[in-house]
Amino acid sequence: MQMNGVKKNILFILQHAPHGNSSTRESLDAALACAAFDQQVQLLFIDEGVWNLLPGQHAGAINSKDTGKMLGALAYYDIRDVFADSFSLQARQLPADALAIPVTILPADAVRALVKHADCVIQL
Amino acid sequence: MNATLHTLNISSRENSAVIDRLLRCASTGDSVLLIENGVYTLADDNALQAFHAAGLALYALQVDIDARGLQHHIISSPVTLLDDSGFVALACEHHKTVSWFA
């Protein structure tokens, strides 16, 4: 389904750790909705947002919902452009090869270019 | 017309992570508009220098400055002051607007 044939490149910036608030879940909900309407969706995990990529989270232990399942659904919505800020991963000693889902690691210049070239940037 | 307008609504000293992220995502030639408590950033020389070094044009909403009594604090700041219609015009001059907030 297309909206008047207009396909926009929509970038979601995820900058919050999971569970402290609902921002990550709301961003992922919105991203999946945009993808369902055939928009070109991109996700950028940056700063505390990269903690969402840590595998082995058991959110049920704190009666919260697992964002990991939503991350796993991205591929089914054809969301392939999932990026993580290299600096943020390194600062938190998160190994790029052991994340919950496959992501493309971006150096500083590429992060800047990603924001520059998006049609629309959303942060929740 | 390919430039981005970044709005910032929080003091750089109150939440330095937000301004740091803005600086990592903005490109030379972009603009920053300080709104709400973001206008306190005009009293933060380090932040102003960082904007300048990054090649970002700086704007602020006059009413938010006046509301906080900052009008005499910012005389030397390299900032362009806008009213609401100036805000709208600035948004129209840019390709998109990105909101930085906390």
Backbone of each chain as ProteinMPNN parsed JSONL, in Angstrom:
{"seq_chain_A": "MQMNGVKKNILFILQHAPHGNSSTRESLDAALACAAFDQQVQLLFIDEGVWNLLPGQHAGAINSKDTGKMLGALAYYDIRDVFADSFSLQARQLPADALAIPVTILPADAVRALVKHADCVIQL", "coords_chain_A": {"N_chain_A": [[0.85, -1.194, 0.0], [0.584, 2.163, -0.855], [0.94, 5.657, -0.086], [-0.429, 7.814, -2.022], [1.632, 7.308, -3.706], [3.845, 8.467, -2.623], [6.893, 8.06, -1.22], [8.604, 8.196, 1.673], [11.698, 8.785, 3.326], [12.145, 7.87, 6.431], [13.607, 8.563, 9.433], [14.15, 7.18, 12.549], [15.353, 8.144, 15.652], [16.732, 6.506, 18.313], [17.285, 7.008, 21.556], [17.092, 6.393, 24.204], [17.541, 4.292, 27.078], [16.191, 0.952, 27.5], [13.028, 0.396, 29.16], [13.084, 2.475, 31.162], [11.385, 4.451, 30.365], [8.589, 4.737, 28.059], [9.521, 5.336, 25.62], [11.201, 3.992, 23.705], [9.644, 1.768, 22.951], [7.441, 3.081, 21.885], [8.622, 4.402, 19.754], [9.433, 2.219, 18.199], [6.945, 1.059, 17.678], [5.815, 3.095, 16.104], [7.611, 3.069, 14.008], [7.194, 0.534, 12.887], [4.582, 0.879, 12.06], [4.907, 2.863, 10.107], [6.431, 1.428, 8.279], [4.575, -0.467, 7.542], [2.95, 1.057, 5.993], [4.419, 1.243, 3.785], [6.595, 2.961, 3.826], [9.996, 4.155, 3.714], [11.871, 3.081, 6.185], [14.234, 3.963, 8.683], [16.378, 3.132, 11.392], [18.154, 4.524, 14.088], [20.244, 3.712, 16.641], [21.5, 5.287, 19.434], [23.717, 6.724, 21.893], [22.367, 6.18, 25.15], [20.462, 4.631, 24.019], [21.589, 2.436, 22.722], [21.635, 0.367, 24.524], [19.347, -1.047, 24.158], [20.005, -2.957, 22.368], [21.302, -4.951, 23.602], [21.643, -8.386, 24.077], [19.706, -11.068, 25.629], [17.882, -10.01, 27.472], [15.481, -10.024, 30.048], [12.691, -8.909, 30.39], [10.347, -9.486, 31.641], [10.881, -10.027, 34.256], [10.752, -7.66, 35.608], [8.186, -7.01, 35.224], [7.857, -5.767, 32.788], [7.649, -5.112, 29.242], [9.223, -6.977, 26.671], [11.495, -5.468, 24.586], [13.01, -6.753, 22.807], [11.565, -8.612, 21.308], [10.127, -6.989, 19.618], [12.208, -5.872, 18.2], [13.03, -8.113, 16.839], [10.949, -8.348, 15.083], [11.342, -6.473, 13.163], [12.605, -7.199, 10.761], [10.594, -8.638, 9.483], [8.929, -6.662, 8.707], [10.287, -5.601, 6.743], [12.242, -3.804, 7.478], [15.339, -2.956, 7.144], [17.349, -1.176, 7.427], [18.963, -0.722, 9.96], [20.752, 0.934, 12.318], [23.642, 1.554, 14.372], [25.332, 3.765, 16.551], [28.735, 3.993, 16.457], [30.537, 5.104, 18.359], [28.917, 5.214, 20.652], [28.478, 2.505, 21.204], [31.092, 1.613, 21.701], [31.77, 3.165, 23.945], [30.25, 1.967, 25.859], [31.208, -0.511, 25.966], [30.027, -2.452, 24.35], [30.031, -5.212, 22.361], [30.158, -5.23, 18.863], [29.595, -7.518, 17.437], [27.949, -9.095, 18.911], [25.252, -8.47, 19.313], [21.658, -8.071, 19.828], [20.201, -8.055, 17.449], [21.012, -8.003, 13.911], [22.954, -5.227, 13.071], [24.033, -2.231, 11.405], [27.063, -0.73, 11.94], [27.84, 2.596, 12.538], [30.296, 5.057, 11.875], [31.228, 8.376, 13.11], [30.97, 10.331, 11.007], [29.204, 9.087, 9.27], [26.891, 8.931, 10.773], [26.147, 11.616, 10.897], [25.669, 12.047, 8.165], [23.527, 10.353, 7.758], [21.413, 11.578, 9.193], [21.327, 13.968, 7.813], [20.449, 13.234, 5.258], [17.953, 12.127, 5.57], [14.409, 12.278, 4.967], [12.755, 12.912, 6.973], [12.938, 13.208, 10.446], [12.478, 11.524, 13.434], [12.053, 11.698, 16.905], [11.215, 10.263, 19.951]], "CA_chain_A": [[0.0, 0.0, 0.0], [1.35, 3.401, -0.899], [0.146, 6.848, 0.107], [-0.266, 8.675, -3.199], [2.905, 7.027, -4.345], [4.945, 9.208, -1.992], [7.645, 7.224, -0.298], [9.554, 9.043, 2.389], [12.757, 8.173, 4.091], [11.854, 8.316, 7.793], [14.629, 8.112, 10.377], [13.844, 7.232, 13.981], [16.531, 8.132, 16.513], [16.393, 5.906, 19.598], [18.364, 7.477, 22.422], [16.819, 6.066, 25.596], [17.685, 2.901, 27.502], [14.881, 0.316, 27.624], [12.318, 0.236, 30.436], [12.969, 3.677, 31.992], [10.145, 5.065, 29.897], [8.03, 3.963, 26.948], [9.963, 5.985, 24.381], [11.701, 3.039, 22.713], [8.513, 0.984, 22.44], [6.614, 3.952, 21.037], [9.362, 4.623, 18.51], [9.372, 0.997, 17.393], [5.556, 0.963, 17.206], [5.635, 4.048, 15.004], [8.447, 2.626, 12.885], [6.509, -0.6, 12.255], [3.41, 1.43, 11.371], [5.392, 3.535, 8.885], [6.845, 0.39, 7.335], [3.353, -1.099, 7.044], [2.442, 1.955, 4.943], [5.377, 1.205, 2.685], [7.593, 4.023, 3.89], [11.371, 3.696, 3.892], [12.157, 3.355, 7.599], [15.588, 3.738, 9.178], [16.504, 3.27, 12.843], [19.498, 4.793, 14.593], [20.417, 3.579, 18.084], [22.611, 6.159, 19.818], [23.84, 6.984, 23.336], [21.795, 5.115, 25.981], [19.616, 3.803, 23.156], [22.238, 1.199, 22.285], [21.356, -0.716, 25.488], [18.255, -1.863, 23.612], [20.578, -3.995, 21.503], [21.946, -5.975, 24.43], [20.843, -9.614, 24.079], [19.504, -11.738, 26.917], [17.076, -9.224, 28.41], [14.271, -10.715, 30.516], [11.93, -7.786, 30.929], [9.255, -10.006, 32.46], [11.327, -10.02, 35.652], [10.313, -6.386, 36.206], [6.834, -6.802, 34.69], [7.916, -4.882, 31.634], [7.595, -5.882, 27.997], [10.517, -7.166, 26.027], [11.636, -4.802, 23.29], [13.717, -7.677, 21.931], [10.622, -9.228, 20.366], [9.825, -5.985, 18.585], [13.393, -5.769, 17.338], [13.012, -9.282, 15.979], [9.889, -8.193, 14.076], [11.714, -5.455, 12.164], [12.924, -7.825, 9.474], [9.339, -9.049, 8.844], [8.348, -5.447, 8.118], [11.248, -5.172, 5.728], [13.102, -2.732, 7.989], [16.709, -3.498, 7.1], [18.31, -0.11, 7.727], [19.09, -0.564, 11.405], [22.107, 1.436, 12.534], [24.05, 1.901, 15.74], [26.453, 4.701, 16.603], [29.952, 3.291, 16.861], [31.057, 5.716, 19.589], [28.055, 4.833, 21.774], [28.741, 1.094, 21.51], [32.427, 1.508, 22.297], [31.772, 3.783, 25.274], [29.573, 1.06, 26.789], [31.861, -1.817, 25.785], [29.107, -3.403, 23.72], [30.676, -5.74, 21.165], [29.305, -5.108, 17.679], [29.254, -8.828, 16.875], [27.132, -9.878, 19.846], [24.044, -7.694, 19.608], [20.421, -8.847, 19.744], [19.823, -8.15, 16.035], [22.079, -7.473, 13.052], [22.905, -3.777, 12.844], [25.184, -1.641, 10.728], [27.732, 0.198, 12.852], [28.187, 3.823, 11.806], [31.21, 6.04, 12.45], [30.632, 9.712, 13.327], [30.601, 10.998, 9.749], [28.044, 8.415, 8.688], [25.731, 9.335, 11.575], [25.811, 12.951, 10.407], [25.117, 11.922, 6.812], [22.22, 9.696, 7.867], [20.445, 12.602, 9.595], [21.252, 14.968, 6.736], [19.765, 12.753, 4.062], [16.596, 11.662, 5.858], [13.34, 13.23, 4.664], [12.019, 13.198, 8.19], [13.625, 12.62, 11.599], [11.543, 11.453, 14.556], [12.56, 11.275, 18.21], [10.123, 10.236, 20.93]], "C_chain_A": [[0.89, 1.25, 0.0], [0.428, 4.583, -0.717], [0.436, 7.8, -1.041], [1.085, 8.475, -3.87], [4.086, 7.735, -3.707], [5.637, 8.311, -0.972], [8.704, 8.085, 0.369], [10.54, 8.201, 3.179], [12.665, 8.702, 5.523], [12.857, 7.699, 8.768], [14.13, 8.27, 11.813], [15.156, 7.179, 14.758], [16.107, 7.605, 17.884], [17.55, 6.164, 20.555], [18.163, 7.137, 23.885], [17.067, 4.581, 25.868], [16.289, 2.277, 27.616], [14.324, 0.437, 29.04], [12.214, 1.479, 31.309], [11.716, 4.464, 31.635], [9.683, 4.279, 28.672], [8.523, 4.46, 25.592], [10.426, 5.0, 23.304], [10.559, 2.239, 22.102], [7.653, 1.83, 21.501], [7.306, 4.227, 19.704], [9.267, 3.403, 17.603], [7.958, 0.772, 16.851], [5.348, 1.852, 15.982], [6.416, 3.611, 13.769], [7.766, 1.476, 12.135], [5.282, -0.099, 11.481], [3.825, 2.104, 10.058], [5.775, 2.502, 7.824], [5.619, -0.297, 6.727], [2.702, -0.251, 5.953], [3.49, 2.179, 3.862], [6.32, 2.398, 2.655], [8.977, 3.412, 4.119], [11.816, 4.074, 5.306], [13.615, 3.05, 7.92], [15.584, 3.931, 10.691], [17.952, 3.555, 13.191], [19.488, 4.675, 16.118], [21.666, 4.361, 18.478], [22.561, 6.422, 21.323], [23.171, 5.848, 24.134], [20.879, 4.184, 25.177], [20.259, 2.485, 22.744], [22.023, 0.052, 23.278], [20.187, -1.584, 25.023], [18.776, -3.045, 22.81], [21.27, -5.096, 22.289], [21.085, -7.235, 24.451], [20.631, -10.129, 25.498], [18.731, -10.917, 27.929], [15.807, -10.0, 28.759], [13.376, -9.698, 31.206], [10.774, -8.24, 31.81], [9.602, -9.977, 33.944], [10.946, -8.727, 36.363], [8.938, -5.991, 35.669], [6.809, -5.779, 33.556], [7.856, -5.748, 30.376], [8.948, -5.884, 27.308], [10.567, -6.425, 24.692], [12.336, -5.713, 22.289], [12.806, -8.312, 20.894], [10.262, -8.254, 19.253], [11.01, -5.823, 17.633], [13.417, -6.922, 16.349], [11.995, -9.168, 14.854], [10.29, -7.245, 12.952], [11.925, -6.063, 10.781], [11.646, -8.229, 8.732], [8.608, -7.87, 8.218], [9.291, -4.84, 7.082], [12.064, -3.95, 6.168], [14.518, -3.294, 8.116], [17.743, -2.455, 7.515], [18.333, 0.171, 9.224], [20.551, -0.24, 11.715], [22.375, 1.665, 14.015], [25.288, 2.784, 15.657], [27.674, 3.997, 17.206], [30.485, 3.787, 18.205], [30.247, 5.27, 20.808], [28.285, 3.381, 22.191], [30.072, 0.952, 22.235], [32.442, 2.033, 23.724], [31.158, 2.867, 26.319], [30.119, -0.361, 26.693], [30.88, -2.87, 25.279], [29.755, -3.912, 22.431], [29.714, -5.771, 19.985], [28.839, -6.469, 17.164], [28.396, -9.669, 17.82], [25.894, -9.099, 20.271], [22.797, -8.526, 19.314], [19.954, -9.033, 18.299], [20.986, -7.637, 15.186], [21.895, -5.966, 12.845], [24.143, -3.363, 12.058], [25.783, -0.587, 11.652], [28.203, 1.416, 12.054], [29.217, 4.66, 12.552], [30.561, 7.425, 12.451], [30.157, 10.375, 12.035], [29.338, 10.401, 9.138], [26.77, 8.725, 9.46], [25.22, 10.692, 11.097], [25.117, 12.874, 9.043], [23.719, 11.304, 6.846], [21.138, 10.719, 8.203], [20.242, 13.605, 8.458], [20.357, 14.497, 5.593], [18.359, 12.212, 4.307], [15.581, 12.724, 5.431], [12.708, 13.743, 5.946], [12.741, 12.508, 9.341], [12.685, 12.669, 12.803], [12.262, 10.968, 15.808], [11.401, 11.317, 19.181], [10.683, 10.11, 22.337]], "O_chain_A": [[1.835, 1.351, 0.782], [-0.729, 4.543, -1.134], [1.441, 8.511, -1.026], [1.607, 9.378, -4.523], [5.211, 7.62, -4.192], [5.034, 7.869, 0.006], [9.587, 8.631, -0.291], [10.253, 7.089, 3.623], [13.055, 9.836, 5.799], [12.943, 6.479, 8.907], [13.741, 9.36, 12.232], [15.972, 6.281, 14.551], [15.236, 8.181, 18.537], [18.644, 5.622, 20.395], [18.965, 7.538, 24.729], [16.836, 3.73, 25.009], [15.308, 2.996, 27.808], [15.081, 0.566, 30.002], [11.313, 1.538, 32.147], [11.074, 5.064, 32.498], [10.301, 3.284, 28.292], [8.009, 4.059, 24.547], [10.086, 5.154, 22.131], [10.505, 2.051, 20.887], [7.199, 1.357, 20.459], [6.659, 4.28, 18.658], [9.05, 3.527, 16.397], [7.787, 0.348, 15.708], [4.788, 1.43, 14.97], [5.953, 3.761, 12.638], [7.761, 1.445, 10.905], [4.982, -0.586, 10.392], [3.172, 1.932, 9.029], [5.489, 2.669, 6.638], [5.619, -0.662, 5.552], [1.99, -0.772, 5.094], [3.453, 3.166, 3.127], [6.791, 2.8, 1.591], [9.108, 2.306, 4.645], [12.102, 5.238, 5.587], [14.163, 2.031, 7.498], [14.872, 4.789, 11.211], [18.867, 2.92, 12.666], [18.809, 5.441, 16.802], [22.748, 4.138, 17.936], [21.5, 6.35, 21.943], [23.386, 4.676, 23.824], [20.566, 3.079, 25.619], [19.556, 1.519, 22.449], [22.207, -1.112, 22.92], [20.056, -2.731, 25.451], [18.059, -4.024, 22.601], [21.766, -6.062, 21.71], [19.909, -7.164, 24.809], [21.288, -9.687, 26.441], [18.904, -11.106, 29.133], [15.145, -10.559, 27.884], [13.309, -9.631, 32.433], [10.276, -7.47, 32.631], [8.711, -9.909, 34.791], [10.829, -8.704, 37.588], [8.569, -4.817, 35.657], [5.848, -5.027, 33.401], [7.995, -6.969, 30.446], [9.704, -4.914, 27.365], [9.789, -6.712, 23.783], [12.272, -5.488, 21.08], [13.206, -8.528, 19.75], [10.111, -8.643, 18.095], [10.838, -5.658, 16.425], [13.771, -6.752, 15.182], [12.14, -9.797, 13.806], [9.647, -7.219, 11.902], [11.484, -5.517, 9.77], [11.601, -8.176, 7.503], [7.782, -8.039, 7.322], [9.099, -3.715, 6.618], [12.518, -3.164, 5.337], [14.841, -4.007, 9.066], [18.861, -2.792, 7.904], [17.791, 1.172, 9.691], [21.456, -1.021, 11.422], [21.464, 1.932, 14.799], [26.166, 2.584, 14.817], [27.627, 3.479, 18.322], [30.837, 2.992, 19.076], [30.811, 4.983, 21.864], [28.286, 3.062, 23.38], [30.171, 0.262, 23.25], [33.048, 1.43, 24.61], [31.48, 2.954, 27.504], [29.559, -1.294, 27.269], [30.897, -4.02, 25.717], [30.002, -3.132, 21.511], [28.595, -6.274, 20.094], [27.793, -6.56, 16.521], [28.146, -10.842, 17.544], [25.537, -9.075, 21.449], [22.869, -9.553, 18.64], [19.371, -10.065, 17.968], [21.85, -6.916, 15.687], [20.812, -5.503, 12.487], [25.16, -4.057, 12.053], [25.092, 0.333, 12.091], [28.875, 1.282, 11.031], [29.038, 4.945, 13.736], [29.492, 7.625, 11.875], [29.055, 10.921, 11.987], [28.511, 11.112, 8.567], [25.688, 8.778, 8.876], [24.019, 10.89, 10.915], [24.114, 13.546, 8.801], [22.842, 11.68, 6.068], [20.075, 10.733, 7.581], [19.12, 14.032, 8.185], [19.597, 15.285, 5.029], [17.651, 11.876, 3.358], [15.854, 13.921, 5.518], [12.194, 14.861, 6.0], [13.116, 11.342, 9.222], [12.161, 13.728, 13.147], [12.979, 9.968, 15.785], [10.674, 12.309, 19.232], [9.922, 10.069, 23.303]]}, "seq_chain_B": "MNATLHTLNISSRENSAVIDRLLRCASTGDSVLLIENGVYTLADDNALQAFHAAGLALYALQVDIDARGLQHHIISSPVTLLDDSGFVALACEHHKTVSWFA", "coords_chain_B": {"N_chain_B": [[18.649, 24.806, 0.614], [18.781, 22.307, 1.452], [19.451, 22.161, 4.029], [19.107, 21.495, 7.573], [16.847, 22.362, 10.191], [17.395, 22.561, 13.55], [15.674, 22.31, 16.504], [15.986, 23.249, 19.895], [15.045, 22.624, 23.162], [15.925, 22.703, 25.741], [18.057, 23.652, 28.447], [21.538, 23.793, 27.884], [23.244, 23.28, 29.964], [21.669, 21.912, 31.725], [21.037, 19.527, 30.538], [23.35, 18.043, 29.107], [23.752, 15.889, 27.462], [21.823, 15.9, 25.469], [22.418, 18.139, 23.866], [24.934, 17.418, 23.083], [24.367, 15.201, 21.505], [22.88, 16.418, 19.515], [24.92, 17.937, 18.341], [26.452, 15.927, 17.272], [24.866, 14.977, 15.294], [24.195, 17.037, 13.588], [24.893, 18.911, 10.582], [27.401, 20.928, 8.974], [26.299, 24.153, 8.074], [23.716, 23.775, 8.809], [20.978, 24.932, 10.939], [20.388, 26.117, 14.278], [17.742, 26.509, 16.49], [16.908, 28.045, 19.421], [14.552, 27.348, 21.828], [11.987, 27.784, 24.342], [13.255, 26.582, 27.47], [15.63, 26.234, 26.256], [16.798, 28.64, 25.569], [18.455, 29.407, 27.635], [20.857, 28.383, 26.972], [22.207, 30.353, 25.689], [23.675, 31.575, 27.618], [25.802, 30.004, 27.993], [28.943, 29.733, 27.287], [30.634, 27.723, 26.331], [28.921, 26.02, 24.947], [28.021, 27.771, 22.973], [30.367, 28.234, 21.58], [30.795, 25.666, 20.619], [28.651, 25.356, 18.837], [29.371, 27.292, 16.986], [31.854, 26.32, 16.087], [30.982, 24.065, 14.814], [29.813, 25.054, 12.604], [27.197, 25.995, 12.634], [24.301, 27.959, 12.266], [22.849, 30.291, 14.526], [19.807, 30.766, 16.227], [17.2, 32.297, 18.21], [14.175, 32.341, 20.135], [12.599, 35.337, 20.71], [10.53, 35.892, 22.587], [10.821, 33.861, 24.475], [13.261, 34.475, 25.566], [12.766, 37.018, 26.679], [10.79, 36.322, 28.525], [12.23, 35.042, 30.44], [13.878, 36.935, 31.41], [16.336, 37.267, 30.229], [17.267, 39.079, 28.432], [19.24, 41.045, 28.806], [21.465, 39.618, 29.218], [22.52, 38.526, 26.995], [23.636, 40.103, 25.134], [26.074, 40.071, 23.806], [26.008, 37.735, 22.441], [26.281, 35.785, 19.484], [23.648, 35.701, 17.978], [20.564, 35.354, 16.231], [17.534, 36.914, 16.732], [14.146, 35.877, 16.88], [10.641, 36.321, 16.121], [7.368, 34.729, 16.33], [6.439, 34.505, 13.671], [8.807, 34.708, 12.361], [9.967, 32.313, 13.138], [8.326, 30.505, 11.774], [8.96, 31.231, 9.146], [11.66, 30.573, 9.103], [11.556, 27.806, 9.441], [10.378, 27.133, 7.032], [12.395, 27.722, 5.294], [14.119, 25.669, 5.529], [15.007, 22.229, 4.829], [14.041, 20.244, 6.499], [12.789, 19.848, 9.889], [14.257, 19.06, 12.966], [13.555, 17.941, 16.149], [14.974, 18.52, 19.242], [14.862, 17.545, 22.491], [13.957, 17.38, 25.983]], "CA_chain_B": [[17.35, 24.217, 1.009], [19.027, 20.958, 1.96], [19.855, 22.261, 5.431], [18.152, 21.075, 8.599], [16.645, 23.222, 11.355], [17.358, 21.801, 14.806], [15.162, 23.079, 17.632], [16.481, 22.746, 21.192], [14.155, 23.234, 24.158], [16.418, 22.501, 27.101], [19.336, 24.296, 28.731], [22.685, 22.932, 27.627], [23.842, 22.87, 31.246], [20.776, 20.999, 32.428], [21.091, 18.21, 29.905], [24.405, 18.168, 28.101], [23.698, 14.754, 26.536], [20.968, 16.234, 24.327], [23.144, 19.044, 22.985], [26.032, 16.624, 22.526], [23.793, 14.38, 20.431], [22.567, 17.36, 18.424], [26.171, 18.306, 17.658], [26.952, 14.766, 16.522], [23.95, 14.674, 14.184], [24.019, 18.205, 12.72], [25.907, 19.133, 9.558], [27.766, 22.317, 8.686], [25.282, 24.816, 7.267], [22.419, 23.644, 9.483], [20.644, 25.997, 11.888], [19.863, 25.731, 15.594], [16.82, 27.483, 17.067], [16.706, 27.824, 20.854], [13.187, 27.659, 22.247], [11.69, 27.455, 25.746], [14.462, 26.7, 28.305], [16.809, 26.189, 25.395], [17.437, 29.957, 25.465], [19.517, 29.507, 28.647], [22.099, 27.98, 26.31], [22.896, 31.591, 25.3], [24.559, 31.96, 28.719], [26.798, 28.924, 28.106], [29.934, 30.042, 26.248], [31.152, 26.49, 25.718], [27.929, 25.545, 23.97], [28.008, 28.704, 21.845], [31.575, 27.959, 20.79], [30.605, 24.386, 19.93], [27.78, 25.629, 17.686], [30.153, 28.056, 16.015], [32.869, 25.426, 15.516], [30.301, 23.082, 13.962], [29.283, 25.733, 11.422], [25.739, 26.069, 12.763], [23.739, 29.296, 12.486], [22.127, 30.243, 15.789], [18.609, 31.594, 16.361], [16.477, 32.089, 19.463], [12.873, 33.001, 20.183], [12.638, 36.547, 21.553], [9.589, 35.837, 23.725], [11.344, 32.974, 25.508], [14.332, 35.237, 26.222], [12.137, 38.054, 27.502], [10.045, 35.695, 29.614], [13.193, 34.6, 31.458], [14.706, 38.068, 31.809], [17.694, 37.049, 29.73], [17.559, 40.007, 27.329], [20.457, 41.822, 29.039], [22.572, 38.674, 29.377], [22.919, 37.893, 25.737], [23.94, 41.177, 24.18], [27.255, 39.758, 23.008], [25.866, 36.431, 21.793], [26.056, 35.829, 18.039], [22.377, 35.003, 17.783], [19.497, 36.11, 15.562], [16.304, 36.743, 17.506], [12.974, 35.689, 16.016], [9.289, 36.198, 16.666], [6.743, 33.489, 15.861], [6.388, 34.428, 12.204], [10.185, 34.421, 11.959], [10.112, 30.877, 13.37], [7.673, 29.823, 10.646], [9.74, 31.491, 7.932], [12.906, 29.811, 9.209], [11.22, 26.401, 9.188], [10.111, 26.992, 5.598], [13.651, 27.844, 4.553], [14.917, 24.457, 5.716], [14.471, 20.997, 4.256], [13.253, 19.574, 7.552], [13.052, 20.273, 11.264], [14.477, 17.973, 13.933], [13.302, 18.454, 17.495], [15.818, 17.978, 20.33], [14.107, 17.934, 23.679], [14.0, 16.477, 27.124]], "C_chain_B": [[17.546, 22.808, 1.544], [19.372, 20.967, 3.442], [18.714, 21.88, 6.369], [18.063, 22.132, 9.694], [16.513, 22.337, 12.592], [16.781, 22.697, 15.891], [15.619, 22.413, 18.929], [15.674, 23.413, 22.292], [14.637, 23.079, 25.585], [17.783, 23.156, 27.255], [20.486, 23.32, 28.538], [23.313, 22.449, 28.927], [22.969, 21.855, 31.971], [20.849, 19.589, 31.826], [22.093, 18.244, 28.76], [24.366, 17.021, 27.093], [22.891, 15.102, 25.283], [21.724, 17.118, 23.342], [24.33, 18.322, 22.339], [25.543, 15.782, 21.343], [23.436, 15.252, 19.222], [23.831, 17.661, 17.617], [26.73, 17.144, 16.843], [26.084, 14.462, 15.303], [23.811, 15.827, 13.188], [25.184, 18.33, 11.744], [26.197, 20.629, 9.427], [26.726, 22.941, 7.754], [23.881, 24.669, 7.827], [22.198, 24.827, 10.422], [20.137, 25.393, 13.189], [18.963, 26.85, 16.087], [16.567, 27.117, 18.527], [15.304, 28.26, 21.226], [13.015, 27.236, 23.702], [12.971, 27.575, 26.588], [15.747, 26.558, 27.512], [17.52, 27.525, 25.309], [18.503, 30.166, 26.543], [20.876, 29.103, 28.071], [22.9, 29.205, 25.859], [23.836, 32.083, 26.4], [25.641, 30.905, 28.948], [27.821, 29.089, 26.966], [30.467, 28.789, 25.556], [30.206, 25.967, 24.643], [27.926, 26.449, 22.733], [29.221, 28.477, 20.939], [31.433, 26.667, 19.997], [29.701, 24.553, 18.706], [28.577, 26.308, 16.577], [31.152, 27.148, 15.299], [32.247, 24.421, 14.542], [29.69, 23.733, 12.718], [27.769, 25.859, 11.437], [25.31, 27.514, 12.997], [22.812, 29.237, 13.7], [20.981, 31.255, 15.827], [17.982, 31.327, 17.735], [15.158, 32.841, 19.408], [12.906, 34.142, 21.196], [11.731, 36.417, 22.775], [10.112, 34.945, 24.841], [12.506, 33.624, 26.26], [13.733, 36.269, 27.171], [11.444, 37.449, 28.725], [10.961, 35.294, 30.758], [14.127, 35.722, 31.898], [16.126, 37.99, 31.304], [18.137, 38.121, 28.732], [18.843, 40.804, 27.539], [21.693, 40.936, 29.15], [23.211, 38.293, 28.043], [23.338, 38.895, 24.682], [25.091, 40.802, 23.252], [27.133, 38.426, 22.27], [25.619, 36.582, 20.292], [24.784, 35.073, 17.673], [21.394, 35.933, 17.07], [18.197, 35.843, 16.299], [15.09, 36.75, 16.581], [11.684, 35.826, 16.803], [8.643, 34.955, 16.028], [6.709, 33.385, 14.334], [7.791, 34.192, 11.641], [10.503, 32.938, 12.103], [9.533, 30.112, 12.168], [8.498, 29.991, 9.365], [11.021, 30.66, 7.932], [12.658, 28.328, 8.899], [11.012, 26.161, 7.691], [11.394, 27.045, 4.764], [14.501, 26.579, 4.63], [14.203, 23.231, 5.153], [13.595, 20.258, 5.254], [13.627, 20.156, 8.905], [13.227, 19.032, 12.134], [14.381, 18.572, 15.327], [14.176, 17.74, 18.511], [15.235, 18.458, 21.63], [14.378, 16.957, 24.818], [12.886, 16.904, 28.061]], "O_chain_B": [[16.603, 22.184, 2.03], [19.564, 19.912, 4.045], [17.537, 21.935, 6.014], [19.07, 22.726, 10.08], [15.635, 21.477, 12.667], [17.349, 23.752, 16.173], [15.638, 21.187, 19.046], [15.618, 24.641, 22.356], [13.88, 23.291, 26.533], [18.568, 23.207, 26.308], [20.421, 22.17, 28.971], [23.851, 21.343, 28.989], [23.468, 21.034, 32.739], [20.735, 18.592, 32.539], [21.731, 18.447, 27.601], [24.889, 17.157, 25.987], [23.22, 14.666, 24.18], [21.685, 16.887, 22.134], [24.68, 18.588, 21.189], [26.219, 15.67, 20.321], [23.66, 14.873, 18.073], [23.821, 17.643, 16.386], [27.407, 17.357, 15.837], [26.52, 13.767, 14.385], [23.357, 15.617, 12.063], [26.306, 17.915, 12.034], [25.353, 21.473, 9.728], [26.323, 22.328, 6.765], [22.957, 25.351, 7.383], [23.106, 25.621, 10.668], [19.542, 24.316, 13.208], [19.368, 28.013, 16.104], [16.08, 26.029, 18.834], [14.909, 29.399, 20.974], [13.791, 26.438, 24.227], [13.704, 28.554, 26.447], [16.837, 26.744, 28.054], [18.714, 27.568, 25.01], [19.374, 31.021, 26.379], [21.918, 29.449, 28.627], [24.113, 29.122, 25.668], [24.702, 32.919, 26.142], [26.315, 30.914, 29.978], [27.593, 28.646, 25.84], [30.72, 28.792, 24.352], [30.634, 25.531, 23.574], [27.842, 25.973, 21.601], [29.121, 28.52, 19.713], [31.885, 26.573, 18.856], [29.957, 23.96, 17.659], [28.476, 25.953, 15.402], [31.286, 27.193, 14.076], [32.885, 23.985, 13.584], [29.116, 23.043, 11.875], [27.127, 25.833, 10.387], [25.889, 28.211, 13.83], [22.082, 28.264, 13.886], [21.155, 32.431, 15.507], [18.202, 30.278, 18.339], [15.038, 33.854, 18.72], [13.2, 33.942, 22.375], [12.124, 36.791, 23.88], [9.883, 35.223, 26.018], [12.713, 33.358, 27.444], [14.147, 36.378, 28.325], [11.509, 38.001, 29.823], [10.531, 35.214, 31.909], [15.06, 35.492, 32.668], [17.028, 38.586, 31.892], [19.264, 38.075, 28.239], [19.48, 41.205, 26.564], [22.822, 41.427, 29.175], [24.335, 37.791, 28.007], [23.39, 38.584, 23.492], [25.095, 41.157, 22.074], [28.051, 38.03, 21.552], [24.824, 37.427, 19.88], [24.829, 33.966, 17.137], [21.399, 37.145, 17.285], [17.799, 34.691, 16.473], [15.019, 37.526, 15.628], [11.625, 35.499, 17.988], [9.294, 34.225, 15.279], [6.924, 32.31, 13.774], [7.955, 33.566, 10.594], [11.227, 32.372, 11.283], [10.163, 29.203, 11.626], [8.706, 29.042, 8.609], [11.42, 30.113, 6.904], [13.438, 27.686, 8.195], [11.413, 25.13, 7.152], [11.463, 26.482, 3.671], [15.476, 26.429, 3.895], [12.979, 23.201, 5.021], [12.546, 19.719, 4.903], [14.63, 20.855, 9.051], [12.449, 18.082, 12.049], [15.031, 19.568, 15.644], [14.133, 16.516, 18.634], [15.125, 19.664, 21.852], [14.941, 15.878, 24.634], [12.7, 16.298, 29.117]]}, "name": "protein", "num_of_chains": 2, "seq": "MQMNGVKKNILFILQHAPHGNSSTRESLDAALACAAFDQQVQLLFIDEGVWNLLPGQHAGAINSKDTGKMLGALAYYDIRDVFADSFSLQARQLPADALAIPVTILPADAVRALVKHADCVIQLMNATLHTLNISSRENSAVIDRLLRCASTGDSVLLIENGVYTLADDNALQAFHAAGLALYALQVDIDARGLQHHIISSPVTLLDDSGFVALACEHHKTVSWFA"}
